[in-house]
Amino acid sequence: MDKMDKKMKINPEKFAYTVISSQNVESNLPEEIVKKQLTLYLSAYWLVEKFNQMEAQSFENMERREYEDLMVKLSGFRAL
């Protein structure tokens, strides 16, 4: 199997939809619910796009320190 075949690519639309489907956003105002869900959707979509870009650069060639730095950056990401 070629190295290119091993790379992971996440579908950002499906991922973002799964994220908002798994979250219970509560509010008395429908517009506030929609805004929160839209923010969550866009944040999840953007994060997956970033992941896919980084994966395209190949995690396999990443040094341990670079990988750890990436995980720290991803863990600091706040959606809402």
C-alpha positions in Angstrom: 0.0 0.0 0.0 1.3 3.4 -1.0 1.9 6.1 1.7 -0.7 8.3 0.1 -3.3 5.5 0.6 -2.6 5.5 4.4 -3.4 9.2 5.0 -6.6 9.9 6.8 -9.0 12.4 5.5 -12.1 13.3 7.5 -15.2 14.6 5.7 -15.7 18.0 7.3 -19.4 18.3 6.5 -20.2 14.9 8.0 -18.0 15.5 11.0 -19.5 19.0 11.7 -23.0 17.6 11.4 -22.2 14.8 13.8 -20.8 17.3 16.3 -23.9 19.4 16.3 -26.2 16.4 16.4 -24.4 15.2 19.5 -24.7 18.4 21.4 -27.8 19.6 23.2 -27.9 23.4 22.9 -30.5 24.9 25.2 -32.1 28.3 25.1 -35.5 29.9 25.2 -34.7 31.8 22.0 -34.7 29.9 18.8 -32.3 32.4 17.2 -29.8 31.9 20.0 -29.9 28.1 19.5 -29.3 28.5 15.8 -26.4 30.8 16.4 -24.8 28.5 18.9 -25.2 25.5 16.6 -23.9 27.4 13.6 -20.9 28.4 15.6 -20.3 24.8 16.7 -20.8 23.5 13.1 -18.4 26.1 11.6 -15.8 25.5 14.3 -15.9 21.7 13.8 -15.8 22.1 10.0 -12.8 24.5 10.3 -11.0 22.2 12.7 -11.3 19.2 10.4 -10.1 21.3 7.5 -7.0 22.2 9.5 -6.5 18.6 10.4 -6.9 17.5 6.8 -4.3 20.1 5.7 -1.9 18.9 8.4 -2.5 15.3 7.5 -1.7 16.1 3.9 1.7 17.3 5.1 2.0 13.8 6.7 1.9 12.9 10.3 4.3 10.1 9.5 7.1 12.5 8.8 6.4 14.5 11.9 8.8 14.5 14.7 7.4 13.5 18.2 7.8 17.1 19.4 5.8 18.5 16.4 3.1 16.0 17.0 2.8 16.9 20.7 2.7 20.6 19.7 -0.1 19.9 17.3 -2.1 18.0 20.0 -1.6 21.0 22.4 -2.9 23.4 19.8 -5.9 21.2 19.1 -6.7 20.8 22.8 -6.7 24.6 23.3 -9.4 25.1 20.6 -12.7 26.4 21.9 -15.9 26.1 19.8 -18.3 28.2 21.8 
